[in-house]
Amino acid sequence: MNMQERLDRINELYRKSKAEGLTTAEKEEQDKLRKEYVKIFRENLRGSLETIKIQNPDGSIIDVKERHDEKMRLKAEKELEEAKKNGN
């Protein structure tokens, strides 16, 4: 099932839920489709964001993915240090 078919089915189930309600099987299908849709959407968004490069006024270029990875590494190191201080 491609993205558009998945979205169409999600919308169809939503309309049916408002009009007459869903069976247990349909509710499970709706939940599964929504989770799949969100997962794919996030993966696509992340892929798009990882290719972005920002040019500063001084002409330097920042790779958004590299900057994000560096921030996450520093955050993890800080959390680890705080955990060690607190005896965890």
C-alpha positions as CSV (number, residue, x, y, z in Angstrom):
1,M,0.0,0.0,0.0
2,N,1.5,3.3,-1.0
3,M,1.4,6.5,1.0
4,Q,-1.7,7.9,-0.8
5,E,-3.6,4.7,-0.5
6,R,-2.8,4.5,3.2
7,L,-3.9,8.1,3.7
8,D,-7.1,7.5,1.7
9,R,-8.0,4.5,3.9
10,I,-7.2,6.4,7.1
11,N,-9.6,9.1,6.0
12,E,-12.2,6.6,4.9
13,L,-12.1,5.0,8.3
14,Y,-12.3,8.4,10.0
15,R,-15.4,9.4,8.1
16,K,-17.0,6.0,8.9
17,S,-16.2,6.4,12.6
18,K,-18.0,9.7,12.7
19,A,-21.0,8.5,10.6
20,E,-21.7,5.0,12.1
21,G,-18.8,3.8,14.2
22,L,-16.1,1.2,13.6
23,T,-15.9,-2.4,14.3
24,T,-13.1,-3.6,16.5
25,A,-11.2,-4.9,13.5
26,E,-11.6,-1.5,11.7
27,K,-10.4,0.3,14.8
28,E,-7.3,-1.9,14.9
29,E,-6.7,-1.3,11.2
30,Q,-7.1,2.5,11.7
31,D,-4.6,2.5,14.5
32,K,-2.1,0.4,12.6
33,L,-2.4,2.6,9.5
34,R,-2.0,5.8,11.5
35,K,1.1,4.5,13.2
36,E,2.6,3.4,9.8
37,Y,1.8,6.8,8.3
38,V,3.4,8.7,11.2
39,K,6.5,6.5,11.0
40,I,6.9,7.0,7.3
41,F,6.2,10.7,7.6
42,R,8.9,11.1,10.2
43,E,11.4,9.1,8.2
44,N,10.7,11.3,5.1
45,L,10.9,14.5,7.1
46,R,14.2,13.4,8.8
47,G,15.6,12.5,5.4
48,S,14.7,16.0,4.1
49,L,16.1,17.8,7.1
50,E,19.3,15.9,7.0
51,T,20.1,17.2,3.5
52,I,19.6,20.9,4.5
53,K,22.6,23.2,4.6
54,I,22.4,26.7,5.9
55,Q,24.6,29.5,4.6
56,N,25.4,32.2,7.2
57,P,25.8,35.8,6.3
58,D,29.6,35.4,6.5
59,G,29.5,32.7,3.8
60,S,30.1,29.7,6.1
61,I,27.9,26.7,5.5
62,I,26.4,24.7,8.3
63,D,25.3,21.1,7.8
64,V,22.1,20.7,9.8
65,K,22.6,17.0,10.4
66,E,26.2,17.4,11.6
67,R,25.1,20.2,13.9
68,H,22.2,18.1,15.3
69,D,24.4,15.1,15.8
70,E,27.0,17.2,17.7
71,K,24.3,18.7,19.9
72,M,22.9,15.3,20.7
73,R,26.4,13.9,21.6
74,L,27.0,16.9,23.9
75,K,23.6,16.4,25.5
76,A,24.2,12.7,26.1
77,E,27.6,13.5,27.6
78,K,26.1,16.1,30.0
79,E,23.4,13.7,31.1
80,L,25.9,11.0,31.7
81,E,28.0,13.3,33.8
82,E,25.0,14.4,35.8
83,A,24.0,10.8,36.4
84,K,27.5,10.0,37.7
85,K,27.3,13.0,40.1
86,N,24.0,11.8,41.4
87,G,25.3,8.2,41.8
88,N,23.1,6.7,39.1
